[in-house]
């Protein structure tokens, strides 16, 4: 199959009893073959199993790299979008408590297409990008929704090249269909009109 991010050829990378992953020759993304995607009902139920309580201090700490980065970079007058916010938009709620205006979008739980008709100073994409069936279209949209100088804050686990993929826990979630490498992130930066990219252990930032 062709890579769903960069449209380059892929090769089989890892096979287990019920799933097959391929790896892109160019951007080095790792893709679950589409025939192994779970259906939308099962996907939604999987997300509903997540305990995303906005009042849970542990969850607040988990998203703190994003909320602290937004607070450091933007005044309270900045507007934001929590893209793929899920059942518990804790990052958005924490920022709203500080005075930021943050709109929500999630195709299952906050399906407000009107919120995709505006430009934003910052966009939050927390543990979402690994669920993208069509990452090329998703990142094209996210870039389009950012104002000049805006920032896209992402949080996901990057596959470490020195790690054995078979023992990597992050691949085990049946809704994780595209797993990223540093090369994948650089390809996104170079092809969707981002001017800068910062990769940290707990945070990925694309700047428009």
C-alpha positions as protocol buffer text, in pm:
chain_id: "A"
residue {
  index: 1
  type: UNK
  ca { x: 0 y: 0 z: 0 }
}
residue {
  index: 2
  type: UNK
  ca { x: 96 y: 367 z: -30 }
}
residue {
  index: 3
  type: UNK
  ca { x: 172 y: 568 z: 282 }
}
residue {
  index: 4
  type: UNK
  ca { x: -135 y: 758 z: 402 }
}
residue {
  index: 5
  type: UNK
  ca { x: 86 y: 1052 z: 501 }
}
residue {
  index: 6
  type: UNK
  ca { x: 334 y: 1101 z: 216 }
}
residue {
  index: 7
  type: UNK
  ca { x: 201 y: 860 z: -53 }
}
residue {
  index: 8
  type: UNK
  ca { x: 532 y: 676 z: -80 }
}
residue {
  index: 9
  type: UNK
  ca { x: 572 y: 297 z: -106 }
}
residue {
  index: 10
  type: UNK
  ca { x: 566 y: 85 z: 207 }
}
residue {
  index: 11
  type: UNK
  ca { x: 704 y: -253 z: 303 }
}
residue {
  index: 12
  type: UNK
  ca { x: 579 y: -508 z: 551 }
}
residue {
  index: 13
  type: UNK
  ca { x: 734 y: -426 z: 887 }
}
residue {
  index: 14
  type: UNK
  ca { x: 567 y: -639 z: 1154 }
}
residue {
  index: 15
  type: UNK
  ca { x: 318 y: -925 z: 1151 }
}
residue {
  index: 16
  type: UNK
  ca { x: 129 y: -1074 z: 1442 }
}
residue {
  index: 17
  type: UNK
  ca { x: -160 y: -1315 z: 1461 }
}
residue {
  index: 18
  type: UNK
  ca { x: -440 y: -1070 z: 1383 }
}
residue {
  index: 19
  type: UNK
  ca { x: -265 y: -761 z: 1243 }
}
residue {
  index: 20
  type: UNK
  ca { x: -2 y: -648 z: 992 }
}
residue {
  index: 21
  type: UNK
  ca { x: 194 y: -324 z: 1000 }
}
residue {
  index: 22
  type: UNK
  ca { x: 389 y: -172 z: 712 }
}
residue {
  index: 23
  type: UNK
  ca { x: 657 y: 97 z: 717 }
}
residue {
  index: 24
  type: UNK
  ca { x: 696 y: 387 z: 475 }
}
residue {
  index: 25
  type: UNK
  ca { x: 1017 y: 397 z: 273 }
}
residue {
  index: 26
  type: UNK
  ca { x: 1028 y: 778 z: 287 }
}
residue {
  index: 27
  type: UNK
  ca { x: 875 y: 926 z: 603 }
}
residue {
  index: 28
  type: UNK
  ca { x: 933 y: 609 z: 809 }
}
residue {
  index: 29
  type: UNK
  ca { x: 581 y: 612 z: 946 }
}
residue {
  index: 30
  type: UNK
  ca { x: 440 y: 276 z: 1059 }
}
residue {
  index: 31
  type: UNK
  ca { x: 89 y: 199 z: 933 }
}
residue {
  index: 32
  type: UNK
  ca { x: -163 y: -63 z: 1032 }
}
residue {
  index: 33
  type: UNK
  ca { x: -309 y: -213 z: 716 }
}
residue {
  index: 34
  type: UNK
  ca { x: -667 y: -83 z: 668 }
}
residue {
  index: 35
  type: UNK
  ca { x: -820 y: -430 z: 664 }
}
residue {
  index: 36
  type: UNK
  ca { x: -731 y: -451 z: 1033 }
}
residue {
  index: 37
  type: UNK
  ca { x: -905 y: -127 z: 1136 }
}
residue {
  index: 38
  type: UNK
  ca { x: -1183 y: -180 z: 1387 }
}
residue {
  index: 39
  type: UNK
  ca { x: -1532 y: -60 z: 1295 }
}
residue {
  index: 40
  type: UNK
  ca { x: -1659 y: 285 z: 1405 }
}
residue {
  index: 41
  type: UNK
  ca { x: -1882 y: 149 z: 1682 }
}
residue {
  index: 42
  type: UNK
  ca { x: -1593 y: -46 z: 1837 }
}
residue {
  index: 43
  type: UNK
  ca { x: -1368 y: 256 z: 1791 }
}
residue {
  index: 44
  type: UNK
  ca { x: -1610 y: 485 z: 1976 }
}
residue {
  index: 45
  type: UNK
  ca { x: -1655 y: 229 z: 2255 }
}
residue {
  index: 46
  type: UNK
  ca { x: -1279 y: 208 z: 2293 }
}
residue {
  index: 47
  type: UNK
  ca { x: -1258 y: 585 z: 2339 }
}
residue {
  index: 48
  type: UNK
  ca { x: -1543 y: 578 z: 2590 }
}
residue {
  index: 49
  type: UNK
  ca { x: -1344 y: 328 z: 2796 }
}
residue {
  index: 50
  type: UNK
  ca { x: -1077 y: 592 z: 2851 }
}
residue {
  index: 51
  type: UNK
  ca { x: -1106 y: 750 z: 3194 }
}
residue {
  index: 52
  type: UNK
  ca { x: -1063 y: 1110 z: 3081 }
}
residue {
  index: 53
  type: UNK
  ca { x: -1200 y: 1291 z: 3386 }
}
residue {
  index: 54
  type: UNK
  ca { x: -1124 y: 1663 z: 3353 }
}
residue {
  index: 55
  type: UNK
  ca { x: -1103 y: 1690 z: 3732 }
}
residue {
  index: 56
  type: UNK
  ca { x: -848 y: 1409 z: 3768 }
}
residue {
  index: 57
  type: UNK
  ca { x: -515 y: 1560 z: 3884 }
}
residue {
  index: 58
  type: UNK
  ca { x: -324 y: 1278 z: 3712 }
}
residue {
  index: 59
  type: UNK
  ca { x: -485 y: 1357 z: 3377 }
}
residue {
  index: 60
  type: UNK
  ca { x: -423 y: 1728 z: 3432 }
}
residue {
  index: 61
  type: UNK
  ca { x: -56 y: 1650 z: 3492 }
}
residue {
  index: 62
  type: UNK
  ca { x: -47 y: 1434 z: 3178 }
}
residue {
  index: 63
  type: UNK
  ca { x: -156 y: 1726 z: 2958 }
}
residue {
  index: 64
  type: UNK
  ca { x: 48 y: 1986 z: 3151 }
}
residue {
  index: 65
  type: UNK
  ca { x: 330 y: 1996 z: 2888 }
}
residue {
  index: 66
  type: UNK
  ca { x: 70 y: 2132 z: 2647 }
}
residue {
  index: 67
  type: UNK
  ca { x: -110 y: 2370 z: 2883 }
}
residue {
  index: 68
  type: UNK
  ca { x: 216 y: 2509 z: 3019 }
}
residue {
  index: 69
  type: UNK
  ca { x: 356 y: 2560 z: 2667 }
}
residue {
  index: 70
  type: UNK
  ca { x: 42 y: 2743 z: 2554 }
}
residue {
  index: 71
  type: UNK
  ca { x: 49 y: 2965 z: 2864 }
}
residue {
  index: 72
  type: UNK
  ca { x: 414 y: 3050 z: 2803 }
}
residue {
  index: 73
  type: UNK
  ca { x: 365 y: 3133 z: 2435 }
}
residue {
  index: 74
  type: UNK
  ca { x: 29 y: 3313 z: 2415 }
}
residue {
  index: 75
  type: UNK
  ca { x: -164 y: 3582 z: 2604 }
}
residue {
  index: 76
  type: UNK
  ca { x: -510 y: 3509 z: 2740 }
}
residue {
  index: 77
  type: UNK
  ca { x: -663 y: 3685 z: 2439 }
}
residue {
  index: 78
  type: UNK
  ca { x: -539 y: 3401 z: 2210 }
}
residue {
  index: 79
  type: UNK
  ca { x: -796 y: 3161 z: 2068 }
}
residue {
  index: 80
  type: UNK
  ca { x: -748 y: 2786 z: 2046 }
}
residue {
  index: 81
  type: UNK
  ca { x: -900 y: 2462 z: 1922 }
}
residue {
  index: 82
  type: UNK
  ca { x: -886 y: 2124 z: 2097 }
}
residue {
  index: 83
  type: UNK
  ca { x: -890 y: 1892 z: 1794 }
}
residue {
  index: 84
  type: UNK
  ca { x: -994 y: 1538 z: 1881 }
}
residue {
  index: 85
  type: UNK
  ca { x: -1078 y: 1636 z: 2237 }
}
residue {
  index: 86
  type: UNK
  ca { x: -1254 y: 1308 z: 2319 }
}
residue {
  index: 87
  type: UNK
  ca { x: -1486 y: 1257 z: 2614 }
}
residue {
  index: 88
  type: UNK
  ca { x: -1283 y: 1470 z: 2854 }
}
residue {
  index: 89
  type: UNK
  ca { x: -1122 y: 1784 z: 2706 }
}
residue {
  index: 90
  type: UNK
  ca { x: -899 y: 1838 z: 3006 }
}
residue {
  index: 91
  type: UNK
  ca { x: -639 y: 2054 z: 2828 }
}
residue {
  index: 92
  type: UNK
  ca { x: -911 y: 2284 z: 2695 }
}
residue {
  index: 93
  type: UNK
  ca { x: -1078 y: 2305 z: 3037 }
}
residue {
  index: 94
  type: UNK
  ca { x: -748 y: 2386 z: 3212 }
}
residue {
  index: 95
  type: UNK
  ca { x: -678 y: 2663 z: 2962 }
}
residue {
  index: 96
  type: UNK
  ca { x: -1034 y: 2795 z: 2980 }
}
residue {
  index: 97
  type: UNK
  ca { x: -992 y: 2828 z: 3357 }
}
residue {
  index: 98
  type: UNK
  ca { x: -697 y: 3057 z: 3286 }
}
residue {
  index: 99
  type: UNK
  ca { x: -909 y: 3273 z: 3058 }
}
residue {
  index: 100
  type: UNK
  ca { x: -835 y: 3133 z: 2713 }
}
residue {
  index: 101
  type: UNK
  ca { x: -1109 y: 3082 z: 2456 }
}
residue {
  index: 102
  type: UNK
  ca { x: -1078 y: 2720 z: 2339 }
}
residue {
  index: 103
  type: UNK
  ca { x: -1329 y: 2558 z: 2104 }
}
residue {
  index: 104
  type: UNK
  ca { x: -1378 y: 2182 z: 2076 }
}
residue {
  index: 105
  type: UNK
  ca { x: -1393 y: 1936 z: 1789 }
}
residue {
  index: 106
  type: UNK
  ca { x: -1419 y: 1560 z: 1794 }
}
residue {
  index: 107
  type: UNK
  ca { x: -1594 y: 1350 z: 1526 }
}
residue {
  index: 108
  type: UNK
  ca { x: -1751 y: 1125 z: 1792 }
}
residue {
  index: 109
  type: UNK
  ca { x: -1809 y: 1343 z: 2098 }
}
residue {
  index: 110
  type: UNK
  ca { x: -1793 y: 1712 z: 1997 }
}
residue {
  index: 111
  type: UNK
  ca { x: -1886 y: 1707 z: 1629 }
}
residue {
  index: 112
  type: UNK
  ca { x: -1902 y: 2081 z: 1563 }
}
residue {
  index: 113
  type: UNK
  ca { x: -1792 y: 2136 z: 1202 }
}
residue {
  index: 114
  type: UNK
  ca { x: -1857 y: 2507 z: 1243 }
}
residue {
  index: 115
  type: UNK
  ca { x: -1550 y: 2517 z: 1468 }
}
residue {
  index: 116
  type: UNK
  ca { x: -1342 y: 2416 z: 1164 }
}
residue {
  index: 117
  type: UNK
  ca { x: -1443 y: 2735 z: 984 }
}
residue {
  index: 118
  type: UNK
  ca { x: -1221 y: 2967 z: 1190 }
}
residue {
  index: 119
  type: UNK
  ca { x: -848 y: 3034 z: 1225 }
}
residue {
  index: 120
  type: UNK
  ca { x: -677 y: 2984 z: 1559 }
}
residue {
  index: 121
  type: UNK
  ca { x: -366 y: 3101 z: 1742 }
}
residue {
  index: 122
  type: UNK
  ca { x: -305 y: 2751 z: 1876 }
}
residue {
  index: 123
  type: UNK
  ca { x: -441 y: 2401 z: 1824 }
}
residue {
  index: 124
  type: UNK
  ca { x: -420 y: 2113 z: 2071 }
}
residue {
  index: 125
  type: UNK
  ca { x: -389 y: 1760 z: 1934 }
}
residue {
  index: 126
  type: UNK
  ca { x: -333 y: 1546 z: 2244 }
}
residue {
  index: 127
  type: UNK
  ca { x: -304 y: 1169 z: 2187 }
}
residue {
  index: 128
  type: UNK
  ca { x: -498 y: 1206 z: 1862 }
}
residue {
  index: 129
  type: UNK
  ca { x: -264 y: 1192 z: 1563 }
}
residue {
  index: 130
  type: UNK
  ca { x: -200 y: 818 z: 1605 }
}
residue {
  index: 131
  type: UNK
  ca { x: -572 y: 767 z: 1529 }
}
residue {
  index: 132
  type: UNK
  ca { x: -562 y: 947 z: 1192 }
}
residue {
  index: 133
  type: UNK
  ca { x: -678 y: 719 z: 909 }
}
residue {
  index: 134
  type: UNK
  ca { x: -582 y: 995 z: 663 }
}
residue {
  index: 135
  type: UNK
  ca { x: -297 y: 1189 z: 824 }
}
residue {
  index: 136
  type: UNK
  ca { x: -219 y: 1379 z: 503 }
}
residue {
  index: 137
  type: UNK
  ca { x: -566 y: 1535 z: 499 }
}
residue {
  index: 138
  type: UNK
  ca { x: -569 y: 1589 z: 876 }
}
residue {
  index: 139
  type: UNK
  ca { x: -238 y: 1777 z: 891 }
}
residue {
  index: 140
  type: UNK
  ca { x: -328 y: 1979 z: 582 }
}
residue {
  index: 141
  type: UNK
  ca { x: -643 y: 2091 z: 763 }
}
residue {
  index: 142
  type: UNK
  ca { x: -463 y: 2161 z: 1091 }
}
residue {
  index: 143
  type: UNK
  ca { x: -208 y: 2378 z: 913 }
}
residue {
  index: 144
  type: UNK
  ca { x: -486 y: 2563 z: 731 }
}
residue {
  index: 145
  type: UNK
  ca { x: -666 y: 2634 z: 1060 }
}
residue {
  index: 146
  type: UNK
  ca { x: -364 y: 2803 z: 1215 }
}
residue {
  index: 147
  type: UNK
  ca { x: -305 y: 3175 z: 1191 }
}
residue {
  index: 148
  type: UNK
  ca { x: 43 y: 3291 z: 1081 }
}
residue {
  index: 149
  type: UNK
  ca { x: 271 y: 3245 z: 1380 }
}
residue {
  index: 150
  type: UNK
  ca { x: 29 y: 2995 z: 1530 }
}
residue {
  index: 151
  type: UNK
  ca { x: 135 y: 2671 z: 1694 }
}
residue {
  index: 152
  type: UNK
  ca { x: 10 y: 2313 z: 1678 }
}
residue {
  index: 153
  type: UNK
  ca { x: 75 y: 2125 z: 2003 }
}
residue {
  index: 154
  type: UNK
  ca { x: 78 y: 1747 z: 1966 }
}
residue {
  index: 155
  type: UNK
  ca { x: 131 y: 1465 z: 2210 }
}
residue {
  index: 156
  type: UNK
  ca { x: 193 y: 1108 z: 2095 }
}
residue {
  index: 157
  type: UNK
  ca { x: 452 y: 837 z: 2143 }
}
residue {
  index: 158
  type: UNK
  ca { x: 727 y: 831 z: 1880 }
}
residue {
  index: 159
  type: UNK
  ca { x: 865 y: 490 z: 1789 }
}
residue {
  index: 160
  type: UNK
  ca { x: 1226 y: 470 z: 1912 }
}
residue {
  index: 161
  type: UNK
  ca { x: 1441 y: 307 z: 1645 }
}
residue {
  index: 162
  type: UNK
  ca { x: 1640 y: 114 z: 1901 }
}
residue {
  index: 163
  type: UNK
  ca { x: 1323 y: -47 z: 2040 }
}
residue {
  index: 164
  type: UNK
  ca { x: 1184 y: -385 z: 1942 }
}
residue {
  index: 165
  type: UNK
  ca { x: 849 y: -306 z: 1780 }
}
residue {
  index: 166
  type: UNK
  ca { x: 693 y: -631 z: 1894 }
}
residue {
  index: 167
  type: UNK
  ca { x: 736 y: -534 z: 2260 }
}
residue {
  index: 168
  type: UNK
  ca { x: 634 y: -169 z: 2215 }
}
residue {
  index: 169
  type: UNK
  ca { x: 310 y: -118 z: 2410 }
}
residue {
  index: 170
  type: UNK
  ca { x: 187 y: 174 z: 2199 }
}
residue {
  index: 171
  type: UNK
  ca { x: 111 y: -42 z: 1897 }
}
residue {
  index: 172
  type: UNK
  ca { x: -127 y: -260 z: 2098 }
}
residue {
  index: 173
  type: UNK
  ca { x: -416 y: -16 z: 2106 }
}
residue {
  index: 174
  type: UNK
  ca { x: -646 y: -125 z: 1819 }
}
residue {
  index: 175
  type: UNK
  ca { x: -728 y: 240 z: 1739 }
}
residue {
  index: 176
  type: UNK
  ca { x: -362 y: 334 z: 1681 }
}
residue {
  index: 177
  type: UNK
  ca { x: -335 y: 314 z: 1303 }
}
residue {
  index: 178
  type: UNK
  ca { x: -43 y: 546 z: 1220 }
}
residue {
  index: 179
  type: UNK
  ca { x: 271 y: 555 z: 1436 }
}
residue {
  index: 180
  type: UNK
  ca { x: 525 y: 829 z: 1381 }
}
residue {
  index: 181
  type: UNK
  ca { x: 902 y: 855 z: 1358 }
}
residue {
  index: 182
  type: UNK
  ca { x: 1108 y: 1176 z: 1379 }
}
residue {
  index: 183
  type: UNK
  ca { x: 1133 y: 1155 z: 999 }
}
residue {
  index: 184
  type: UNK
  ca { x: 751 y: 1153 z: 977 }
}
residue {
  index: 185
  type: UNK
  ca { x: 732 y: 1471 z: 1183 }
}
residue {
  index: 186
  type: UNK
  ca { x: 998 y: 1641 z: 971 }
}
residue {
  index: 187
  type: UNK
  ca { x: 806 y: 1545 z: 657 }
}
residue {
  index: 188
  type: UNK
  ca { x: 493 y: 1706 z: 802 }
}
residue {
  index: 189
  type: UNK
  ca { x: 684 y: 2022 z: 887 }
}
residue {
  index: 190
  type: UNK
  ca { x: 835 y: 2050 z: 540 }
}
residue {
  index: 191
  type: UNK
  ca { x: 517 y: 1974 z: 345 }
}
residue {
  index: 192
  type: UNK
  ca { x: 239 y: 2158 z: 528 }
}
residue {
  index: 193
  type: UNK
  ca { x: 376 y: 2510 z: 547 }
}
residue {
  index: 194
  type: UNK
  ca { x: 515 y: 2490 z: 899 }
}
residue {
  index: 195
  type: UNK
  ca { x: 818 y: 2708 z: 964 }
}
residue {
  index: 196
  type: UNK
  ca { x: 955 y: 2522 z: 1266 }
}
residue {
  index: 197
  type: UNK
  ca { x: 933 y: 2191 z: 1451 }
}
residue {
  index: 198
  type: UNK
  ca { x: 1031 y: 2109 z: 1808 }
}
residue {
  index: 199
  type: UNK
  ca { x: 1035 y: 1749 z: 1929 }
}
residue {
  index: 200
  type: UNK
  ca { x: 1054 y: 1693 z: 2304 }
}
residue {
  index: 201
  type: UNK
  ca { x: 992 y: 1374 z: 2505 }
}
residue {
  index: 202
  type: UNK
  ca { x: 644 y: 1488 z: 2612 }
}
residue {
  index: 203
  type: UNK
  ca { x: 555 y: 1743 z: 2344 }
}
residue {
  index: 204
  type: UNK
  ca { x: 572 y: 1805 z: 1970 }
}
residue {
  index: 205
  type: UNK
  ca { x: 526 y: 2162 z: 1846 }
}
residue {
  index: 206
  type: UNK
  ca { x: 474 y: 2270 z: 1485 }
}
residue {
  index: 207
  type: UNK
  ca { x: 492 y: 2645 z: 1425 }
}
residue {
  index: 208
  type: UNK
  ca { x: 319 y: 2810 z: 1130 }
}
